Every structure is written in structure tokens, then in C-alpha cells.
Amino acid sequence: MILVLKRIFDRHIFMMAISTKDNITMKKLFIFIVLWLNFPTYAVCKGEHIRDNPNENNGQVIHIREVFKTVDTFKLKIDIFYTSQSLEKENNTAIVFFHGGGWAFGTPEEFFSTCERYAGMGIVTYSVDYRLSVENGTTPNKTISPIESVMDAKSAMRWVRENAGRFHMSKNKIVAAGQSAGGHLALCTAMIDDYNEKTDKLTISCRPDAVLLFSACVNAVEGWCDRLLADRRGKIWSISPAHNIKSGMPPIIEFHGMFDDQVPVWTVQFFENDMKKAGNYFELHTYEGRRHYLGEGNPKYSRYFDDEILKMADDFLRKINFLN
């Protein structure tokens, strides 16, 4: 409807332009027309434009970057992927990805190819930058721990929901997704009520409507997280999803290697049982012979997973009516 009205308005302005003999008015009208033609794009793409990538599913994937949070000296950025076709629809689904790396390493770029894939399928996707517990290559950071990572993840979810209208998204179809420590953060946005940034708008929910997990850390009570928490290690229980289970959680799917040497599969199996006892939907897929990186040997998706796994994730999204 907006596009139709825009065309009608453009024709009206053009006819006015041809009918006038005032050069100054002509120039003003020309400037006005240019601004009018570019307004919808500007309204969405006010962030830094990164690149446009051709996609076999749905035309060009547009990639922009914006700052979603400023805290201390950090300007945390969020990479956004979408197509122009998505902006012609309403009630789009969103997926917010949190990279792995043990709360100390990794980058948002690790999820870029996955973001492009889903953007080409009509989903608006995001890859999130969050504070890491590393300082000059050494861990832990004196002031940053997994607690700060959790706070940043919750801030990112609130930012995405607050800006849903810009990308024609439904506020009730926002998925949190992550690999390893990023999976832990995705779960925390749903399960951990504490640790909210003081600048966050708490009236906006950070709770996702579904969760995609890949080799996720579901039990944070382990040695590495304990090290990163340093003198706050007594709070480790408070950011452990396995120790904060409750009913009413969004539907969750997890993919895990049976030979995972970083996140033992039994921790996820116990978590699955406890989640189901609480009445939650938790779908677990395990893979014989696979370790922590489910796509080992396949760099297409940063070794996180492969196309077979993503197709199962697609089926999950279709099951909950988040993907056509």
C-alpha cells in the first residue's frame, strides 16, 4: 500500500514540476523528490552500510552495522542482514546470533554466512558484538566476566525488539541463537532474570520467542567460567541455565556432538530431562563421532555446523510457524 501511494504521490509531484516555470521552485521540488524517493531506505539503513551480497533465494542481501549499546569505553555493534523483499512484508521473523569463544574469544563475523543464508530466506538476522573477558590477550579481564556478556546479550535482544518496526518484524517472532558460550547467552536471555544493564529499558522484554542452540554450554558451573568470574565466582550459579530452570520457557532446539570435548554431552542430556520435567519443549539432536565443532572440516559456517543441521533448524522454525 505504501509503495502504491508513493508512486501516486511521485507522479503528482512530477506533474507539478513540469507545469511550473519557476526555476527555484523546480530545484526545491527536485530536492524534495530525491529525499522522498530515498526516505524508506534511510529510515531502515541509518547504520553503517557494509555490503550487498547476491543470494540465490531472495535477491540481494543487505548488510548494515549499528551501535546497539555504549557502556564504559565500549561501543557494541550489531550486524543486520535483510533483503528489500523482506521490507515489503509484515510480521517478519528475526534471529539474533551470539558467537562462541568461551566468553573471551570469537567475533560476530563467525555467524555472517549463516545470517546471509537466513536473510535470503526472508528472515531478518543479527550478529551481536558483546564484551569479552580478555585483556591484552590475557584472561580473565579484571572488570569483564561472563556476567557482562549476559548483560550485553539481554541488551541486544531488547534493542532488536525495540527496533522491530524498522524491519517490519513481529515482536513475538524473535529467536535467540548461539554456539557454545553464545548458546549459553541465548539461553540466559530467556532464563536469567538478574543482571540487566542500568541503561536498558526494562519495560522491553529480552525474552526470545524460540531458541536455536549449537554445542551450547547449558551448565555454567565449570572450570573455565569459574576462572573468568574471578572474585565473583560465587555468582556462577546465578548465570547457569541448568540451575535456573523454570516452566514457561520458549521452544528450544539443540544440536550436540556425542564426542564434544568442551561441553560434555551428558550436561545437555541432563538439562533436556530437567527442562521437560518443568513442562518445556526441548528438542535435542546428537551426532555420533562429532566433537564441539559440528561442522569440523567445513568452513562455510565457521565450522559451527553444516547444511544438514541447518535444514533441521529450518524444520524447527517451520514447526513453530516462524519460517514459511
N, C-alpha and C positions, 0 to 999 in steps of 0.2 A: 504493500500500500504506500509506504514511504517513497519507494522508487517511482511509482506512478505519479504521485503528487509532485515529486521533484522534477520529472520530465515536463509535466504541465506547466509548472512554475518557470522552468528554464525557457520554454517556448514563449511564455508571456513576456518575460524579461527581454528576450531576444527581439520580439516584435516591437517592444518599446524602444529598444536601442536603434532599430533601423528607422523608426519613424521620427526620431529627434534629429535636429541639426546642430545641437549644441555640443561642441567637441568636449567641453569639460564634463558635461553630463555623460557623454559617451564613455569617457575614461573612467568615471565613477562607476558606471554600470558594468564596464568590463571587469574592473577590480572586484565588484560585488559578485559577478557571475563566477569568477575564478574561486573566490572564497566559498561561495555556495557549493560549487562542484566538489571542493575538497573537504568540506566540513565533516561529512560522515567518516572519512578516513582519519582526519585529525582527531576526532572525538575518541577513536579507538587507539590509534597509533601515536599517542603523545610521548611514548617512551623512545628509547634509542632503537633505531631500526638496524637490525643485524644483517639479515639477508632473506631472499626469497628462494625457495627450493621447489623445483617441479616435482609433483607427486603423482604417481600412476593412478591413485584412487580418486582424487578430487582437486586437480589443478595445482596451483602454486601454494606452497605452504609459506606463510608469512611468519617471520621470527623477529620479535622485538624484545627489548630488555628494559625493565624499570626498577627503581629502588622501592622496596616494599616496607623497609624499616631502617631507621637510623638509631643506633644505640652506641653510646660512648664514641669511639672513633670509627665505628663500622657503618658502612652504607651497604646493607644487604640487598642483593639484587635478585630479581625473579625473571627468568626467561619464559616468554609466552609464545606459543605456536598455534596458528589457526589458519583457516582459508577464508577468502572473501565469500565463498558459498555458505560458510557457517554463519556469517553475519546477516545473511538473508533469511535465516531461520530463527525460531524462538525455542526456548527450553533446551538449549544445548547442554550436553554433559561436559563436565570438567574432570581432568585427572591431574593431581598435584604430586609430583615425584620428588622424593628425597633420596639423594645418593648415599651409597655406603662409604665405608672407610673408617669404622671404629670410632666415630665421633671426633677423630683427629686428622683424618686424611680424606682424599677424594674431592671431586669437583662436580658442579651441576652438569658439565659437558657430558658426563658419563651417561646421562639419560636423553641426550639430544636426539639420537636416532630413533629412540622409542617415542619421544614426543612428536617427531615428524611423522612417524607411522600412524599414530592415533589421530593427529591433526588431519591427515589425509582421509581419515575415516569419518570426519565430521565432529570430532571431539576437540574442545579447546584444552590444550595441555600446558603444563607449567613445570619448570625445573628450578628448584629452590636452592639458594645460597644460604648457609647458616654458619654460625660461629663454631670454630673447631678448637679442640683442646690441644693446641700445639703452638709453640713459641720458638721462633728461630730454628725450626726443625726438631725441637725437643719437646717431649711430653712429660708431665702434663703442663698446661698453661696455668699460671698462677691464679688467674681470675676467671677462666673459662673452663667449664666442665660439661658433661652431658646434660646437666640441668639447663644451662644456657641454650644448648642445642634444642632441647624440648621447648623452651620458651619461644625460640625463633620459629620452630615448626608450627606452633599454635598461632603465632602472629601471622605467618604466611597464609594459613587457612582462613583466618579472619579477613585478611586483605583480599583474597580471592573471592570470598563470599560478598564482601562489601562492593567489589567491582564487577559483580556478575552481570549487571545491566549493560556494561560497555561491550561485552562479548555475547550478549543475547543468551546468557546461560540461565539455567534453573538453579536457584539457591538450594534446591533439595536434591540435586544430582551432582554432588561434588565428591569425588573419590580421592582418598589419600593412598599413595603407593610408595613403596620403598624397598631397597635391597639392604640386607644385613642391618647395620646400625640405622640406616634410613628406614628400614621396615619397623624398627623399634620406635622411631619418631612418628611414623604414620600411625602406629597403634596408640602412642601417647596422646595424639590429638583427639582420639576417641575415648581413652580410658583414664587419663590423668587429669584431675580437676585442679590440682595445685599448679604453681609456677606459671603465672601469667605476667607478661611484661606490663609495667605500670602505665605505659602509654597505650596499651591495647584498649580497644572499645569492647568491653566485656559484654555489652548488650548484643554483640555479634558472635554467634556460636562458631567455635573452631572445630566442632564435631563433624567428621565426614559422614557421608551417607552410604559409603561402602569402602572397603579396604582391600588393596592388592598387595601381597607380600611375596618377596623372593628371598629365600635364605635368611629370613628375618630373625633378629635377636628378640625373643619374646620374654626371656628371663634375664634381667639386667644384673642379677646378683651373681657376678662372676669377676674374675681377677682383673681383667683389663679395665672394665668400668670402675671397679673399686680404685684402681690406680689413678684414673683420670679425675675422680671425685676428690682425691687427696684428703684434706682435712674435713671435707664434707661427706666422707664415706658413710657416715651414719644415716644419710638420707637415701642410700641406694635403694632401699625397699620402696621408697615413695615414687620412684620413676621406673619401677619394674612392672610391666603389664601383667606378668604371671602372678603378681602379688596384689593386684588391684582389679581383679575380675568382678564383674557385676552383670546383672541382666540388662537387656535393652540395648545391647551393642549393635552396630550396623553389620550387615553381612560381610564376611571376610573369607578370602581365599588365599592359601599359602602354598608355595612350591618349594620343596626342600630336597636336598641330596642326602641319600642314606649314608654316604661316607663324608659328610660335612665335617671337616676337622676344626672349624672355627666356632660354629654354632651346632652343638650335638643335636641330632635329630630327635633324641628322646625328650629334650626340653620342649620341643614343639608338639610332640605327641601327648605329653602330659598337659600342655596348655590346651590342646584340642579337647581333651577329655573334660577339663575343668570348665572350658567355655560352653561346651554342650550341656554340662550339668546345670549351668546357670541359665539355660534356655536360649543360648545364642547360636546363630548359624555360622559354622566354621567348617570350611571345606579344605582338606589337606591332600596334596598330591606329592608323593615321594618318588624318588628316582634312584634305582639301584646303580651303583657304580659311579654316581656323580658326587662331586665334592661341593665346596662352598660356592664356587662359580659354576652355576648350572650350564652356562654356555661356553665352558672352557674350550679353547681352540677355535672359537667363533667370535671374532672381534666386532661383528656387526652391531651388537648391543652391549659393548664393553664387557663381554664375557658374562654378563649378568644372567642371561637366559638365551633361548633360541626361538625360532618362529613357531615351533611345535608348542612350546609353553605359552607363547603369546596368543596363539589361537585358542587355547583352553581358557586363557584370561578373557578373550573375546566372548566365548560362550557364557562365561560367568556374567559378564556385563549384559549380554542379551537376556539372560535368565531374569535379571532384576530390572529389565527394560531401560537400561542405560545406553544401549547400543542397538541401532536398527539393523 
